[in-house]
Amino acid sequence: MSPAPDERNRIRAAMNRILSGKPEHSNGALTIVALAAEAQVPRNALTQRHPDLKNDFYDQVRARGQMPDSERRLRQQVRRLKELRAADAEGIARLKADVEALVGALHQSVTENRVLRQKLSEGSGVVRVLPQRRDGDTTHPVRPI
């Protein structure tokens, strides 16, 4: 499909309407989609046939101290991703600390178990084997220590 002969003029007129806040055929958003709708041309007219007009539109938006909607959305997404990354880093730090604490507790238990087994094999000291509690078994109640 070949472009309409007045396509560039329609795009420029649409740019002026959107930038002046008086859109007639779109929602007036500062996006290429809105610009294409306002100019009543397909979006690829701006992205493929007239990228210079697309770039000019974004340059004019920035020159007025505004930010294109697509850039605003991307900046919001970047902000959210940075927050998630920071939260993940905190979670990872907590997990690393938990691992260190658990390794320490395991080491202590292994050491105590080794000492008790040694006492049991030497016959020195008093080591009693506690009865195993089976689920539902009330004959050997387990008391908290």
N, C-alpha and C positions, 0 to 999 in steps of 0.2 A: 504494500500500500504506500503510495507516495504522499508526502506531506502536502497539506493545503498551502497554496501560495502565500496566504496571509498568516501562516502559523507563527512566525517569529513576532509579528506585530501583535497578534492576539496574546502571546505569552508576555510580552512587554507591558501591554495594557493590563493584564491580569496581575502582574507584579505591582504595578502602580496602585491598583485597587486594593490589593491585600495589604501593602505597606502603608496605605493611607487609612486603613481600617474600614474600608467600604466594599467588602466582597459582595458579589452579586450571585455567584454560582457555586460557592464553596462555604465552608465554615470559617474561613479566614485564618486558619492555622498557618504557622510559619514553616510549612513542609512542602516538599515537592509534590506530594499527592494533592494537597490543597491547591497548589499553584496550577497543576495540570487540570484539576476540576474547574478552577476559576477560568482558565484559558479555553476550556472545553477541547482539550487535546489529550491523547493517550499519554500516560506517564513516561513511556519510553521515548516520547518526543523530547523530553527534557534530559533523560539519562543517556540517550544514544545519539539523537540527531542534533540536539542543541545543548550540549553540556556547558558551553560557555554561558548561556542564559541561566542555567541552574546555578553555576558558580557565582554569577553576577547577583542573582537573587540572594544567595547566602551571604555574599560580601555586603550587600546593602543592609541586610538584617543585622549583621554584626556592627556595621558602621553606625547604626542607629542605637547602639548599646543594647540591643536585644540578642537573644540566643535562639537559634532555630529549635523547634520543638524536638526534633530528633536528637539534637545535641543535649538538650535538657534531660530527655529520657535516659540517654546514655550516661550522663553524669550522675543521675540518680541511681542507676544500676551500679555504676562503679562505686558510689558511696556505700550502697547496701552490701556489695561484695567485700569491700574493705572491712565493714563492720562484722560480717560473717567470718572473714579471715582472722580478725582479732579475737573473736569469740572462740574460734577453733584453736587458735594458739594458746589461749587460756586453758581450754579443756585439755589440750595435749600436755601442757605443763602440769596440770593437776594429775593426769594419768601417770606421768613420769614420776611424780612425787609418790603416788600410791604404789607404783611398782617398787620403788626403792624401799618403802616402808614394808611392803609384803616380803620382799627378799630378805630384809633384816629379820622379820618375824620368823620366816622359814628357817633362816640360819640359826636363830636362837632355839627353835624347836628341834632341829636336827642335832644341835650340840647337847641339849638337855636329854634327848632320846639316847644319844650315844653314851652319856654318863650313866643313865639309868640301866642301859643294857650291860654296861661294864660292871656296875654294882651287882646286877643280877647274876652275871656269869661268875663273879668272884665269890659270891655268897656273902659278901659283906653288906652290911646295912639291911634295912628292912624294906623290901619292895613287895607290895601285895598286888596281885592281879585283881582288878575290879570285875565284877560280873557284867556280862554284856546285857544290855537291855534290848529286848525284842519289842517291836510295836505291839501295843495292847497288853504287854506283860506288866502286871502291877506288883509282882512278888519282889522285884528288885527296884524300888523307886530310886531315881537318880536325884540326888540333892544338889542344889547349886553350890558352887564353891565360894 
